[in-house]
Amino acid sequence: MNSDFMRLVVLVARRDYLRTVRRRGFVAGTLLLPLAMGFIFAISAASSSSLGQPSTGTVVVVNESAVPLVADPQLTPNVIIIDRADAEQRLAASEIPDYFVVPASWPAKPTIQVVTSEHATGGPQQAITQRLAEQSEMDLLLRTSLIRSAGVPDSVVAQLIMPLSYETVGTTGGQSSDAQILSSYLVPYAFTLIFMLSIFITSGYLLQSVTEEKENRVVEILLSSIPALPLMAGKVLGLGAAGLTQVAIWVATALVALPLLNNQFSLAITISPMTLILAVVFFALGYMSYGAIYAAVGALAPGAREAQQYASVFGVIAVIPIVLLPVFLSDPSGPLVVLLCIVPLTAPAAMLAVLASSPTVPWLLVIVSLTAQVVFVIFATIATGRIFRATLLLYGVRPSLGRIAGAIFARS
């Protein structure tokens, strides 16, 4: 009997897994995250290469003020100071794109003129980037010249214009940064949202499968050869395997993108292997919990539209921990967090948030949460199988609460 039961479960699971992973929507949704990450990094790399390079052009300056301007080869190597006639000649010959004029009213009136050609070549992005680089050198030239004209020694001038660097460290002496602090808030959000999104997508496929087979009367053919319990168990396992496939691809993408993200923004984000393993376990339990509920909803609802409406109620319950995620970050061991981690319907998202935000794994809370979810999954699967068997063939009829209770406790 057990071998026949498992054979039927594997048969249904294989059918539903292959049918799901071959859906265009599933393939598109699975590949969307890797493609989006690749696109973002490509845009970031292109922007860094185009915007991050300093201008190598010559900065031409015409000085008409009373302050002597001296171009320091070390500080402003690209600056040359010439007269206006020479500058106009170079501009007319397209040797330079523009030149700067320091008027006689400077420094009393801090306005510098930029004379540019009306037939400048190059794209607007390149022109803006070069102009910003030129203005930076001009600022340095004018400030150092003004300080030198006041009689300040060159050694003091060098100290005044030397840019300051800031290094943020923690209480233990370890390096930190604003980006690192920001990532400590964003990573739990992203981690939890990715896993919960996969849970809802996979459970939605299970709901869609049950409602479609019910409306198309395919389930009548299936139930004539496969009992309700192995049919339901096979659907849950098959679609759960499809969800794990999706999660595996997303996790692999995240592991590949994480070093690139750390290098791009000078971060040190790491996810331990134990956290990933526990995340997959909680994903599987969360999917089986909501999968069983969604399957029962699909069996009870008269049609697909009603099934989606009923299922949305449980979706609201599932995202409560995501809405309250600031509480997890501020007080990860508080009573509200512990309660959300124990209640089976909120435990998947709550535990994922705790694992992502806690420096160490809270093993006691993990064990209690796993126990509560396993008990709920067993009860929900048995109850769903009985509801599935008792109500799935009722078309266009909403069963009463008494009939549902009777099906769950095997009174009918």
Residue pairs with C-beta under 8 A, 6 or more apart in sequence:
5 229
5 230
8 226
8 227
8 230
8 231
8 234
9 230
9 233
9 234
9 237
10 234
11 226
11 234
12 226
12 230
12 231
12 233
12 234
12 235
12 238
13 234
13 235
13 237
13 238
13 241
14 238
15 234
15 238
16 209
16 234
16 235
16 238
16 239
16 242
17 238
17 239
17 241
17 242
20 26
20 205
20 209
20 238
20 239
20 242
21 27
21 242
21 245
23 205
26 205
26 242
26 246
29 201
29 246
30 245
30 246
30 249
30 250
31 249
33 194
33 249
33 250
33 253
34 249
34 250
34 253
37 253
37 257
41 257
41 260
41 264
44 264
48 264
50 125
50 126
50 129
51 125
51 129
53 129
54 133
55 78
55 129
55 130
55 133
55 134
56 78
57 78
57 96
57 97
57 130
57 134
58 78
58 79
58 80
58 96
59 76
59 78
59 79
59 80
59 100
59 134
59 137
59 138
60 80
60 82
60 87
60 90
60 96
60 98
60 99
60 100
61 69
61 71
61 79
61 80
61 81
61 82
61 99
61 100
61 101
61 102
61 138
61 141
62 81
62 82
62 83
62 84
62 87
62 99
62 100
62 101
62 102
63 69
63 81
63 102
64 84
64 101
64 102
64 103
64 104
65 102
65 103
65 104
65 105
65 106
65 107
66 104
67 102
67 106
67 107
67 145
67 146
67 149
68 145
68 149
69 81
69 102
69 141
69 142
69 145
70 144
70 145
70 148
71 79
71 80
71 81
71 141
72 144
75 140
75 141
75 144
75 161
76 137
76 140
76 141
76 144
78 137
79 137
79 138
79 141
84 101
87 96
87 99
87 115
88 115
90 96
90 99
91 97
91 98
91 99
91 115
91 117
94 117
94 119
94 121
97 116
97 117
97 120
97 121
97 122
97 127
97 130
98 114
98 115
98 116
98 117
98 120
98 131
98 134
99 114
99 115
100 112
100 113
100 114
100 115
100 134
100 138
101 112
101 113
101 114
101 115
102 112
102 142
103 109
103 111
103 112
103 113
105 111
106 112
106 142
107 142
107 146
112 138
112 142
114 131
120 127
122 130
140 161
143 161
144 157
144 161
147 157
147 160
148 154
148 157
152 160
167 175
168 175
168 176
168 177
168 178
169 175
169 176
170 176
177 266
177 267
179 265
179 266
179 267
180 267
180 268
183 265
183 267
183 269
184 329
184 357
185 329
187 269
187 356
187 357
188 325
188 328
188 329
188 353
188 356
188 357
189 322
189 325
191 271
191 279
191 352
191 353
191 355
191 356
192 321
192 322
192 325
192 349
192 352
192 353
192 356
193 322
194 250
194 254
195 247
195 279
195 282
195 283
195 286
195 348
195 349
195 352
196 286
196 318
196 319
196 322
196 348
196 349
196 352
198 243
198 246
198 247
198 250
198 283
198 287
199 243
199 283
199 286
199 287
199 290
199 318
199 348
200 290
200 315
200 318
201 243
201 246
202 239
202 240
202 242
202 243
202 246
202 287
202 291
203 239
203 287
203 290
203 291
203 293
203 294
203 311
204 294
204 311
205 239
205 242
206 235
206 236
206 239
206 291
206 294
206 295
206 298
207 294
207 295
207 297
207 298
207 307
207 308
207 311
208 298
208 304
209 235
209 239
209 298
210 219
210 235
210 294
210 295
210 298
210 299
210 307
210 388
210 392
211 298
211 301
211 303
211 304
211 307
212 218
212 304
213 219
213 222
214 298
214 299
214 392
214 395
215 303
215 304
219 392
219 393
220 393
222 231
223 231
223 392
223 393
226 234
227 389
228 385
228 386
228 388
228 389
228 392
229 385
229 389
231 388
232 295
232 381
232 384
232 385
232 388
233 381
233 385
235 295
236 288
236 291
236 292
236 295
236 381
239 287
239 291
240 284
240 287
240 288
240 291
243 283
243 287
244 280
244 283
244 284
247 280
247 283
251 276
251 280
254 271
255 271
258 269
258 270
258 271
261 267
261 269
262 268
262 269
271 356
274 361
275 355
275 356
275 361
278 351
278 355
278 361
278 366
279 352
279 355
281 370
282 347
282 348
282 351
282 352
282 355
282 369
282 370
282 373
283 348
283 352
285 347
285 348
285 370
285 373
285 374
285 377
286 347
286 348
286 349
286 373
288 377
288 380
288 381
289 344
289 345
289 348
289 373
289 376
289 377
289 380
290 314
290 318
290 345
290 348
292 377
292 380
292 381
292 383
292 384
293 311
293 314
293 380
293 384
294 311
294 314
295 384
295 388
296 380
296 383
296 384
296 387
296 388
297 307
297 310
297 311
297 314
298 307
299 384
299 387
299 388
299 391
299 392
300 310
300 387
300 391
300 398
300 399
300 404
301 307
301 310
302 395
302 396
302 397
302 398
303 396
314 345
317 345
317 346
318 345
318 346
318 348
318 349
319 349
320 340
320 346
320 349
321 328
321 340
321 346
321 349
321 350
321 353
322 349
322 353
324 336
324 340
325 353
327 334
327 336
327 337
328 337
328 350
328 353
328 354
328 357
329 357
331 337
332 354
332 357
332 358
332 362
333 362
337 350
337 354
338 365
340 346
340 347
340 350
341 347
341 350
341 351
341 354
341 365
341 368
341 369
342 368
342 369
342 372
343 350
343 372
344 372
344 373
344 375
344 376
344 377
347 369
347 372
347 373
348 373
350 369
351 365
351 366
351 369
354 362
354 365
355 361
383 408
386 407
386 408
386 410
387 404
387 407
387 408
389 407
390 399
390 403
390 406
390 407
390 412
391 399
391 403
391 404
391 407
399 407
403 412
405 411
406 412
